[in-house]
């Protein structure tokens, strides 16, 4: 439990029906009680109750705002501390008046980004993986991403990590006994036992890592670059997938001069679409900058949608582009199939497989459903796994699980060659610490501070 009391606005700033100010700490109830005018004193109120009244200036008695105040007494709160949530009218002025009054005294300070969730972690209510899932909930861009984050907030991943760590600590305990009492071979502590334990934990880690890439995609989205020559229908495709006119569309080549970003969800898969400037040789300085940015976007993309005009023969620029992209994750979109075909398909299949080619017409919306199916098949084999499957979506978690697995492999190989047990113990202990870092049991302070600094103020 921390000794000071913090406050912050927990809702987005701006005009809205209501706004919520959160106060947490040992003085939360007492400090708000001084400002709150109602029939019931907050210090006498039961936990998990809501009270109607006014926030008034303690010296003049002037009513500043009409509010509802919710009380959550320790330890039955998100932070496990005394928490007060003040619901005001939505609006910048109303929130500012209440916040200024709260912060005017010596007992309450403004909260740091993510400090409420950080206190929940430090006070043992949640572990680090659950805390990280909170921000994933806020940033979710699809139903599946939200469900994935919610499972992790509930502790599904934490439970599995703790089971793996328990198995590793059992192995460490047996090793310690074997080192301290070599004359007693406790529970047949042998190299064979160590190898079996390491093998079992590696299988558990593999089970979590199997769908890690899918989890990462659900969490972060697929960065998708739409590329091609000018006027092949790139911006029209973006508008169709986004279901609104995000990009300017004209018959004039080179209309798009910069990279336009838009998030869309296709079959519950979030895509970060990048509409790029048409790639071609040009003397226009501004368009040249756009082309260079397009090439940079292509290099960073997980998926490339190469749009070709099926009503025209291939240009030399497009052949060069296909040569450059032949080893990347590409879907070739033959647009304008509603017009007579002039493009030679054999030239395209020379670089890409037939199943990577989708025929469509952005104008008539023909083939857009096939494009969505092709994207889902490319990354998820046509459908998302569901049920009780645990997705590991956080890049930090994935990296730590891979490190822990490698440490166990090193221990397994050391046991296989008969290396002394006290040396072998180093790798087993390292695996235990790396798994602990996922849930925060062995995470350094600098990492914890860095993680919570990514949260919004008031969370």
Residue, then its C-alpha position, 0 to 999 in steps of 0.5 A: x500500500x502506498x502512502x499518498x493519495x492520487x487523482x485524475x480524470x478517468x474519462x476522455x476530455x471533451x463534451x459528453x454526458x458525464x465525466x468521471x474523476x478517480x481518487x485513490x489512496x488513504x486520504x481519498x474518502x476524507x478529502x472528498x468528504x470535505x468538499x461533498x455536500x449531501x445528506x450522508x457523510x462519505x466517512x459514514x457511507x458503506x463501500x460500493x454505494x453511490x451518493x447524490x450531492x454537490x461539490x462545494x468550496x470548503x471555505x465559501x460554501x459555493x456549489x461548484x458542480x452537481x455530482x454522484x459520488x461512488x465509494x469503494x473501501x479498501x481492499x475491495x477496489x481496483x487499486x485495493x486502496x480507498x477509492x472515490x469516483x466523482x461523476x460530474x457533468x461532461x465538459x471541460x469546465x465542470x471537470x476542471x473546477x472539481x479537479x482544481x479543488x481536489x488538487x488545491x489541498x496538500x493531501x492529493x496529487x495528480x496521478x501519473x499515467x497508468x498509476x491506478x493500474x500500477x497500484x493494483x499491480x504493486x498491491x497484488x491485485x493483478x499481475x503484470x500480464x493482467x495489467x498489460x492486458x488492461x491497455x489492450x482492452x482500451x486499444x482493442x480494434x476488433x471483437x476478437x482482440x477485445x475478447x483476447x485482452x479480457x481473457x488475459x485481464x481475468x488471468x487465463x495466461x497468468x494461470x498457465x504461466x504460474x503452472x509452468x513456473x511451479x513445474x520449474x521450481x519443483x525441478x530447482x528444489x530437487x536440484x538443490x536437495x541433490x546438491x546439499x545432500x548428494x548421499x541421498x538421491x531424493x525422488x530419484x533425482x537424476x539427469x533423466x528426471x531433469x530432462x523429463x521436467x524440461x521437456x514437459x515445460x517446453x511442451x507447455x511453452x510451445x502450446x502457448x507459442x503455437x498461436x502467438x503470431x495470430x495473437x500478435x495480429x489480433x492485438x496489433x493488427x496487420x499492417x497492410x500497404x496498398x501499392x501500385x501505379x497511379x490510377x489503378x484504384x488504390x484509394x477507391x479500394x481503401x474507401x471501399x474497405x473503410x466504408x467511407x471516403x477517406x481518400x480523394x479519388x479522381x481520374x488525375x494520376x498522382x492524386x495521392x501524394x502521401x501515405x493515408x492510414x486507416x484501421x478496418x476490421x475484416x472478418x474480425x481481423x484488424x487491418x492497418x491500411x496504408x494507401x500509398x502514392x502511386x509508384x512511378x517515375x516522376x519529375x514532380x518533387x512532391x510526388x517523388x516524396x510520396x513515392x519514397x514514403x510509399x516504398x518505406x511503407x512497403x518495407x514495413x508492411x506485414x501484407x501488401x495488396x498489389x493493385x493492377x489494372x486488368x484493363x491495361x497491359x502491364x507497365x514496366x514499373x509494375x513488372x519491376x515491382x512484382x520482381x521486388x515483391x515476389x518473396x513478400x506476403x502479397x495478394x495481387x488484386x486485378x482491379x477493373x474486371x468489369x472492363x475488357x481485360x488487357x492484362x496478361x495473367x501469365x506475366x503475373x503467375x510468373x511471380x505469384x501463385x494463382x491463389x494469391x490473385x484476386x479479381x475484383x472491381x472496386x466500382x461494382x464491389x465485385x470480388x471484395x468478399x473474395x479479398x476478405x476471405x483471402x486475407x483471413x486464409x493467408x493469416x488464419x487458415x480461413x478462420x480464427x481459433x476460438x473456445x478456450x484457446x489462450x493467445x499470447x499476443x504481447x511481443x514482450x511475453x512472446x520473447x520471454x517465453x522463447x528465452x525460457x524455452x531456450x534456457x530449458x533446452x540448454x539445461x536438457x542438453x547439459x543433462x544429456x552430456x552429464x554436466x555437473x548439476x550445480x552448473x546445470x541449475x543456472x539454466x533452470x533458474x534462468x528459465x524460472x526468472x524469465x517466466x516470472x518476468x512475464x507476470x511481473x514476479x521477476x521484472x525489474x523496476x525500470x521495465x515496470x515503469x516503462x510499461x505503465x508509462x504507456x497507459x493513459x492518465x486516469x487508468 
